Every structure is written in structure tokens, then in C-alpha cells.
Amino acid sequence: MTSTDDHTAGITKVAELMSDSKLCMFTTVGRDGHLLSRPMALQETEFDGDLWFFARNGSRKVEDIRADDSVNVAFQSGTAWVSLSGSAEIVVDDVAKKKDLWNRAAAAWFDNGPESTEVVLIKVRAEGAEYWSAPGSKVSTLIAYAKSRITGEKPDVGSNDTVDL
């Protein structure tokens, strides 16, 4: 497989594992150097290596990104987990993109609509991801753990891999 094929396969796998996640934990580096995570809603768009979020201009997360663009975005859905690292950019003036991503959930948080300068987008450019994917359901994972306790064998808890994006 060529590196282009590997890259495309990596993006596809990460996108598949994130597809059922509506919320994530979004982590920034605070101005004091500490990590700060908060739940955020991912905007629905096809994952091509970039993630999009709405935020309030001047909020702590926006100011953190302006000081240090390193971020981590963590997802969990069913029996899959994805930790995605990258760099973030604050997008203020792209009203067309804000309108394209605007939805009822965003409207619930922001009163003045996508044209408002109060509303900014956070664009995360993914640089790498690590994922864990367990086979079957949560019940089958629990059964695998129980079986391992009885047999002394390591449980089959699925796959783990890293992906350069």
C-alpha cells in the first residue's frame, strides 16, 4: 500500500469511528500551561482531516487557541474511542462557512445568528489520531473481560492503532 493509500485509509478509519459521536472533549493549553478540557459539539461535515466547531469570540477556549494552537479532541461512541491531536485556527470572517455549518444546536447557543462577529469557528487541522475499537457491543467486551478472569488469557478487546493525518 502506498503512503497515499495509508493516509486515505487512516482518515477513513478515524472518520468511521467518529461518525456516531456528536459530542467530544475539546482540550486546549491554557495560558498558565495547564490543559483544560470541555465538552463541545462537533459540526456535522464530512471528515477530511479537519474538524469544525462554533465558539463565542473572546471565550477562554478561543483565547487559549490564540495563545497556543495545540489542541486535542477526544471522542467515544459505543465501543470505539478516538484521540485526535492537531492545531486549531480561529475563523472569524468566513460568514459563508458559518452559514453552511449553522444548525438548530448552534442557534440555541448564539442569539445573533452566523453573521454575528460574536460567533467564530474553530477549525482543527488533525495531525494525528490514536484509536481503540472493541469488537461487538459493550456486553461482548464485558464478556471477554470476564472470560479472561476465568481462563487467565488476555481478553480480545479489539484494535488499537495510530494514524498520521
Salt bridges, closest charged atoms under 4 A:
GLU16 OE2 - LYS13 NZ 3.99
ASP32 OD2 - HIS34 ND1 3.22
ASP50 OD2 - LYS123 NZ 3.76
GLU63 OE2 - ARG66 NH1 3.04
ASP64 OD1 - ARG31 NE 3.50
ASP64 OD2 - ARG38 NH2 3.80
ASP64 OD2 - ARG60 NE 3.93
GLU89 OE1 - ARG125 NH1 2.81
GLU115 OE2 - LYS99 NZ 3.63
GLU118 OE2 - ARG56 NH1 2.25
